Amino acid sequence: MKERRTVTDILGMKNRKKIVSVTAYDYTMAKLVSDNLADLILVGDSLANCVQGNENTLSVTIEEMIYHAKMVVRGADFPLIVVDMPFMSYQADIKQGLINAGRLIKETGANAVKLEGAFDDTLEIIKKATNAGIPVMGHIGLTPQSSNVFGGYKIQGKGKDAEEKLFNDALSIERAGAFSIVLECVPYMLAKKISMNLKIPTIGIGAGPFCDGQILVINDLLGLSPFEKPPRFVKKYADLRAEISSALSKYRLEVEEENFPSLEQSYK
């Protein structure tokens, strides 16, 4: 029987083994990811884009995150499961942020939560959550919940001042008690510098090959994304969108031409 990855396992992979991470949102995909021994599943608030068809992640609620996280936990028995804290579930109030972090763990069975940014209140929530027994993953660089501030989805950490800020943010998140940190859309040499100077693992997405692990959204990895031009950091390992379209087209034709169901698919 497989034993679920723990926070201690993930920490122990630093400088030893690359951490394989996938973002997934439901039972079926979580089971496939788990059966193929990914180390970590993130239940991302990107479900707003990939599942709900929204333009950004800002509309997702804590209840929706709980709903999807429950499905993932039921499907995955091997990876560590981390759940995104959605927009405005922790930014307005430290106490409410801690309560919501607790809900995500208690009501779903997930193992950790993820918070974006390194603002003072965010760092305080990381400290308090960790002290309360809730492991926290940090996230800097392109933080989608702040896309309106950034003016869209753009690479972060370009220029001396921006590079220094991201580097210091990473150190602050580590000091606050996070067990790992996502680096998103960060120049790869900056990601390397951060990874080399942190004791906790870095998980890269659009941050180059020098992070301690990598993460991709399952929809992007499998070629299911509806976007014609995915981000530069995406690599498609399959083209399931084309295969599904082909299967649906064949099904439609067989029904219309009365070839399905045959007697083989019928009960006597």
C-alpha positions, 0 to 999 in steps of 0.5 A: 500500500502506498503511503501519502507524501508528507510535508517532511517528505517534500522538505527532504527532497530539497537537493535530492530529488525533483518534486513532481507536482500537478494542478488538478481539480476532480476525482478522475484526474487526481486518481490518474495523477496519484496512480502515476506517483506525482509527489504533490497535487495542487487544487488550484484556484485556476479552476476558475479558468479551467473548469468554470470558464472565467477570465481570471481566478478572482471569483472563486469562493472558499466553498468552491475550493472545498468542493473541488478539494474533497474530490481530489482527496478522494481520488489521490492516495499518494501525493501531498495535497495542497489547496489554494486559498482563494481571493479575499479568503485571507487578505481582509482579516488575519483571523478570518484567514486562519479560520478559512485555512482551517476549513480547507484542512478540516472539511476536505482532508487536504494536507496544506494550503497555499497563499499568494504574496508576501505582504505583512498580513500574509506572512502573519497568517503563514506564521499563525497557520503553521503554529496551529498545525496547518502547513503552508506553501507560499507563492511569489512572482506572478500571483494571479490574484494580484493580476489587476495590480500587475496589469495582467499576466506578466513575467515578474522580477525583471530589473534590479529592484524587482529582483531584489524584492522577489528575493527578499519576499522568498526569504520572508516567506521561509522565515514565516514558516512555509514548507515550500514556495511556488515561483511563477513566471520568474526569470530562471537565473533569479529562480536559481538564486532563490532556490540556492538560498532557501532551505525549503523547496521551490516549485517552478512554473515558468521559472526555469529548470533550476527550481527544486520541482515543477508544476503544470496544470493537468489541462495544459499538460494533457492538451485539453486547454481551449487556448490556441496559444498557451503560455510559453512555459507549457509543454503538452505531453498529449493532445487529448482535446483533438482525440476527444473531439474525434471521439465525439464526432464519431459518436455523433455520426454513429448515432445519426447513422443508426450504427450505435447502439448495435445489438452488442450494446443492447440487453435481451 
